Amino acid sequence: MPITFRKSIRIFPGVTLNINAKSVSFTFGARGGPRHTISSTGRRTTSMDLPGPFGWRHNHRRRRRH
């Protein structure tokens, strides 16, 4: 079983700083509504809690520059 590291720090209501072993990310949004996460690795995610044990998540594709 690997050992992992993850720490979430609430900066102010609706904004959270997330730190793990590979990246740093910011999450914007409150519980009960959509949340948008932007990672230092370039990943952008929108997620939302649904009723019961369900949830929804969408990873946005990066645009390629020519």
N, CA, C and O atoms as a GROMACS GRO file, in nm:
protein
  264
    1MET      N    1   0.084  -0.117   0.000
    1MET     CA    2   0.000   0.000   0.000
    1MET      C    3   0.090   0.124   0.000
    1MET      O    4   0.171   0.142   0.091
    2PRO      N    5   0.076   0.212  -0.103
    2PRO     CA    6   0.161   0.331  -0.108
    2PRO      C    7   0.117   0.437  -0.008
    2PRO      O    8   0.001   0.443   0.032
    3ILE      N    9   0.211   0.517   0.032
    3ILE     CA   10   0.183   0.629   0.122
    3ILE      C   11   0.159   0.752   0.038
    3ILE      O   12   0.237   0.781  -0.054
    4THR      N   13   0.053   0.826   0.067
    4THR     CA   14   0.020   0.946  -0.009
    4THR      C   15   0.016   1.067   0.084
    4THR      O   16   0.010   1.054   0.206
    5PHE      N   17   0.021   1.185   0.022
    5PHE     CA   18   0.013   1.311   0.096
    5PHE      C   19  -0.089   1.400   0.030
    5PHE      O   20  -0.087   1.417  -0.092
    6ARG      N   21  -0.180   1.456   0.108
    6ARG     CA   22  -0.279   1.550   0.058
    6ARG      C   23  -0.321   1.642   0.170
    6ARG      O   24  -0.351   1.597   0.281
    7LYS      N   25  -0.322   1.772   0.142
    7LYS     CA   26  -0.361   1.871   0.242
    7LYS      C   27  -0.448   1.976   0.175
    7LYS      O   28  -0.412   2.029   0.069
    8SER      N   29  -0.562   2.008   0.234
    8SER     CA   30  -0.653   2.112   0.185
    8SER      C   31  -0.657   2.225   0.287
    8SER      O   32  -0.675   2.203   0.406
    9ILE      N   33  -0.641   2.348   0.236
    9ILE     CA   34  -0.642   2.466   0.322
    9ILE      C   35  -0.748   2.561   0.269
    9ILE      O   36  -0.743   2.602   0.153
   10ARG      N   37  -0.844   2.594   0.354
   10ARG     CA   38  -0.949   2.687   0.315
   10ARG      C   39  -0.894   2.829   0.325
   10ARG      O   40  -0.865   2.877   0.435
   11ILE      N   41  -0.881   2.896   0.211
   11ILE     CA   42  -0.826   3.031   0.209
   11ILE      C   43  -0.930   3.131   0.255
   11ILE      O   44  -0.903   3.212   0.343
   12PHE      N   45  -1.048   3.125   0.197
   12PHE     CA   46  -1.165   3.199   0.242
   12PHE      C   47  -1.287   3.128   0.186
   12PHE      O   48  -1.271   3.041   0.100
   13PRO      N   49  -1.408   3.161   0.229
   13PRO     CA   50  -1.526   3.086   0.185
   13PRO      C   51  -1.534   3.075   0.032
   13PRO      O   52  -1.533   3.175  -0.039
   14GLY      N   53  -1.541   2.952  -0.015
   14GLY     CA   54  -1.553   2.927  -0.157
   14GLY      C   55  -1.422   2.906  -0.230
   14GLY      O   56  -1.423   2.876  -0.349
   15VAL      N   57  -1.307   2.920  -0.161
   15VAL     CA   58  -1.176   2.899  -0.225
   15VAL      C   59  -1.090   2.810  -0.135
   15VAL      O   60  -1.070   2.839  -0.017
   16THR      N   61  -1.040   2.701  -0.194
   16THR     CA   62  -0.958   2.607  -0.120
   16THR      C   63  -0.827   2.583  -0.195
   16THR      O   64  -0.827   2.567  -0.316
   17LEU      N   65  -0.716   2.582  -0.122
   17LEU     CA   66  -0.586   2.546  -0.175
   17LEU      C   67  -0.562   2.400  -0.142
   17LEU      O   68  -0.571   2.360  -0.026
   18ASN      N   69  -0.534   2.318  -0.245
   18ASN     CA   70  -0.510   2.175  -0.227
   18ASN      C   71  -0.365   2.145  -0.262
   18ASN      O   72  -0.316   2.186  -0.368
   19ILE      N   73  -0.296   2.074  -0.174
   19ILE     CA   74  -0.156   2.041  -0.195
   19ILE      C   75  -0.141   1.890  -0.187
   19ILE      O   76  -0.190   1.828  -0.093
   20ASN      N   77  -0.074   1.831  -0.287
   20ASN     CA   78  -0.041   1.690  -0.279
   20ASN      C   79   0.103   1.671  -0.326
   20ASN      O   80   0.172   1.770  -0.353
   21ALA      N   81   0.149   1.549  -0.335
   21ALA     CA   82   0.288   1.522  -0.365
   21ALA      C   83   0.330   1.568  -0.504
   21ALA      O   84   0.447   1.598  -0.525
   22LYS      N   85   0.237   1.575  -0.600
   22LYS     CA   86   0.274   1.606  -0.738
   22LYS      C   87   0.230   1.743  -0.787
   22LYS      O   88   0.284   1.792  -0.886
   23SER      N   89   0.132   1.807  -0.721
   23SER     CA   90   0.083   1.935  -0.772
   23SER      C   91   0.015   2.017  -0.662
   23SER      O   92  -0.005   1.971  -0.550
   24VAL      N   93  -0.018   2.139  -0.700
   24VAL     CA   94  -0.093   2.231  -0.616
   24VAL      C   95  -0.214   2.274  -0.699
   24VAL      O   96  -0.201   2.295  -0.820
   25SER      N   97  -0.330   2.286  -0.636
   25SER     CA   98  -0.447   2.327  -0.711
   25SER      C   99  -0.534   2.418  -0.626
   25SER      O  100  -0.526   2.420  -0.503
   26PHE      N  101  -0.619   2.495  -0.696
   26PHE     CA  102  -0.717   2.582  -0.632
   26PHE      C  103  -0.855   2.533  -0.671
   26PHE      O  104  -0.879   2.501  -0.787
   27THR      N  105  -0.946   2.527  -0.575
   27THR     CA  106  -1.085   2.490  -0.601
   27THR      C  107  -1.172   2.609  -0.566
   27THR      O  108  -1.162   2.666  -0.457
   28PHE      N  109  -1.260   2.647  -0.661
   28PHE     CA  110  -1.352   2.759  -0.644
   28PHE      C  111  -1.494   2.706  -0.644
   28PHE      O  112  -1.529   2.626  -0.731
   29GLY      N  113  -1.576   2.747  -0.548
   29GLY     CA  114  -1.716   2.704  -0.541
   29GLY      C  115  -1.747   2.647  -0.404
   29GLY      O  116  -1.658   2.606  -0.330
   30ALA      N  117  -1.875   2.646  -0.372
   30ALA     CA  118  -1.919   2.600  -0.242
   30ALA      C  119  -1.987   2.464  -0.254
   30ALA      O  120  -2.018   2.418  -0.363
   31ARG      N  121  -2.009   2.401  -0.140
   31ARG     CA  122  -2.080   2.273  -0.140
   31ARG      C  123  -2.222   2.294  -0.186
   31ARG      O  124  -2.283   2.397  -0.158
   32GLY      N  125  -2.274   2.197  -0.255
   32GLY     CA  126  -2.412   2.205  -0.303
   32GLY      C  127  -2.422   2.263  -0.443
   32GLY      O  128  -2.530   2.260  -0.503
   33GLY      N  129  -2.314   2.314  -0.496
   33GLY     CA  130  -2.314   2.372  -0.629
   33GLY      C  131  -2.192   2.322  -0.705
   33GLY      O  132  -2.114   2.242  -0.652
   34PRO      N  133  -2.174   2.367  -0.827
   34PRO     CA  134  -2.057   2.323  -0.903
   34PRO      C  135  -1.927   2.380  -0.846
   34PRO      O  136  -1.925   2.492  -0.794
   35ARG      N  137  -1.820   2.302  -0.857
   35ARG     CA  138  -1.688   2.344  -0.814
   35ARG      C  139  -1.593   2.337  -0.934
   35ARG      O  140  -1.601   2.245  -1.014
   36HIS      N  141  -1.505   2.434  -0.944
   36HIS     CA  142  -1.408   2.439  -1.053
   36HIS      C  143  -1.269   2.429  -0.992
   36HIS      O  144  -1.235   2.505  -0.901
   37THR      N  145  -1.188   2.336  -1.043
   37THR     CA  146  -1.054   2.314  -0.991
   37THR      C  147  -0.952   2.339  -1.101
   37THR      O  148  -0.968   2.292  -1.214
   38ILE      N  149  -0.847   2.415  -1.068
   38ILE     CA  150  -0.738   2.444  -1.161
   38ILE      C  151  -0.610   2.397  -1.095
   38ILE      O  152  -0.576   2.440  -0.985
   39SER      N  153  -0.537   2.307  -1.163
   39SER     CA  154  -0.417   2.246  -1.107
   39SER      C  155  -0.291   2.307  -1.168
   39SER      O  156  -0.294   2.361  -1.279
   40SER      N  157  -0.180   2.298  -1.096
   40SER     CA  158  -0.052   2.347  -1.146
   40SER      C  159  -0.001   2.262  -1.262
   40SER      O  160   0.087   2.306  -1.336
   41THR      N  161  -0.055   2.142  -1.281
   41THR     CA  162  -0.015   2.057  -1.393
   41THR      C  163  -0.095   2.089  -1.520
   41THR      O  164  -0.070   2.031  -1.625
   42GLY      N  165  -0.192   2.182  -1.509
   42GLY     CA  166  -0.270   2.222  -1.625
   42GLY      C  167  -0.408   2.158  -1.632
   42GLY      O  168  -0.486   2.192  -1.721
   43ARG      N  169  -0.439   2.069  -1.543
   43ARG     CA  170  -0.570   2.003  -1.544
   43ARG      C  171  -0.677   2.098  -1.493
   43ARG      O  172  -0.657   2.168  -1.393
   44ARG      N  173  -0.790   2.101  -1.561
   44ARG     CA  174  -0.906   2.181  -1.519
   44ARG      C  175  -1.025   2.087  -1.507
   44ARG      O  176  -1.056   2.013  -1.601
   45THR      N  177  -1.092   2.090  -1.392
   45THR     CA  178  -1.201   1.999  -1.364
   45THR      C  179  -1.320   2.075  -1.308
   45THR      O  180  -1.304   2.167  -1.228
   46THR      N  181  -1.440   2.037  -1.353
   46THR     CA  182  -1.564   2.087  -1.295
   46THR      C  183  -1.633   1.967  -1.232
   46THR      O  184  -1.645   1.862  -1.295
   47SER      N  185  -1.679   1.982  -1.108
   47SER     CA  186  -1.744   1.871  -1.039
   47SER      C  187  -1.863   1.922  -0.960
   47SER      O  188  -1.874   2.041  -0.929
   48MET      N  189  -1.952   1.828  -0.926
   48MET     CA  190  -2.071   1.863  -0.850
   48MET      C  191  -2.122   1.740  -0.776
   48MET      O  192  -2.123   1.630  -0.832
   49ASP      N  193  -2.163   1.759  -0.651
   49ASP     CA  194  -2.224   1.650  -0.575
   49ASP      C  195  -2.368   1.635  -0.618
   49ASP      O  196  -2.438   1.734  -0.640
   50LEU      N  197  -2.411   1.511  -0.632
   50LEU     CA  198  -2.549   1.479  -0.667
   50LEU      C  199  -2.615   1.411  -0.547
   50LEU      O  200  -2.544   1.368  -0.455
   51PRO      N  201  -2.747   1.399  -0.545
   51PRO     CA  202  -2.815   1.336  -0.431
   51PRO      C  203  -2.764   1.195  -0.404
   51PRO      O  204  -2.730   1.120  -0.496
   52GLY      N  205  -2.758   1.161  -0.277
   52GLY     CA  206  -2.713   1.029  -0.237
   52GLY      C  207  -2.562   1.016  -0.252
   52GLY      O  208  -2.490   1.115  -0.236
   53PRO      N  209  -2.514   0.897  -0.282
   53PRO     CA  210  -2.369   0.876  -0.292
   53PRO      C  211  -2.312   0.909  -0.430
   53PRO      O  212  -2.204   0.862  -0.464
   54PHE      N  213  -2.382   0.988  -0.510
   54PHE     CA  214  -2.343   1.012  -0.648
   54PHE      C  215  -2.276   1.147  -0.665
   54PHE      O  216  -2.295   1.238  -0.585
   55GLY      N  217  -2.199   1.159  -0.770
   55GLY     CA  218  -2.133   1.283  -0.804
   55GLY      C  219  -2.110   1.289  -0.954
   55GLY      O  220  -2.124   1.188  -1.023
   56TRP      N  221  -2.074   1.407  -1.003
   56TRP     CA  222  -2.048   1.426  -1.145
   56TRP      C  223  -1.916   1.501  -1.158
   56TRP      O  224  -1.888   1.592  -1.080
   57ARG      N  225  -1.834   1.462  -1.256
   57ARG     CA  226  -1.704   1.527  -1.278
   57ARG      C  227  -1.677   1.535  -1.428
   57ARG      O  228  -1.705   1.441  -1.502
   58HIS      N  229  -1.622   1.649  -1.471
   58HIS     CA  230  -1.587   1.668  -1.611
   58HIS      C  231  -1.446   1.725  -1.617
   58HIS      O  232  -1.418   1.831  -1.560
   59ASN      N  233  -1.356   1.654  -1.687
   59ASN     CA  234  -1.220   1.703  -1.709
   59ASN      C  235  -1.217   1.777  -1.841
   59ASN      O  236  -1.252   1.720  -1.945
   60HIS      N  237  -1.176   1.901  -1.839
   60HIS     CA  238  -1.172   1.982  -1.960
   60HIS      C  239  -1.044   1.952  -2.037
   60HIS      O  240  -0.936   1.937  -1.978
   61ARG      N  241  -1.057   1.942  -2.167
   61ARG     CA  242  -0.940   1.916  -2.250
   61ARG      C  243  -0.859   2.043  -2.267
   61ARG      O  244  -0.913   2.154  -2.271
   62ARG      N  245  -0.730   2.025  -2.277
   62ARG     CA  246  -0.641   2.138  -2.303
   62ARG      C  247  -0.647   2.171  -2.452
   62ARG      O  248  -0.653   2.082  -2.536
   63ARG      N  249  -0.645   2.298  -2.482
   63ARG     CA  250  -0.642   2.340  -2.621
   63ARG      C  251  -0.499   2.335  -2.671
   63ARG      O  252  -0.406   2.379  -2.603
   64ARG      N  253  -0.483   2.281  -2.790
   64ARG     CA  254  -0.350   2.275  -2.849
   64ARG      C  255  -0.322   2.401  -2.928
   64ARG      O  256  -0.407   2.449  -3.004
   65ARG      N  257  -0.205   2.454  -2.910
   65ARG     CA  258  -0.164   2.570  -2.990
   65ARG      C  259  -0.083   2.522  -3.107
   65ARG      O  260  -0.002   2.430  -3.094
   66HIS      N  261  -0.104   2.583  -3.220
   66HIS     CA  262  -0.029   2.545  -3.340
   66HIS      C  263   0.090   2.633  -3.360
   66HIS      O  264   0.165   2.615  -3.456
   0.00000   0.00000   0.00000
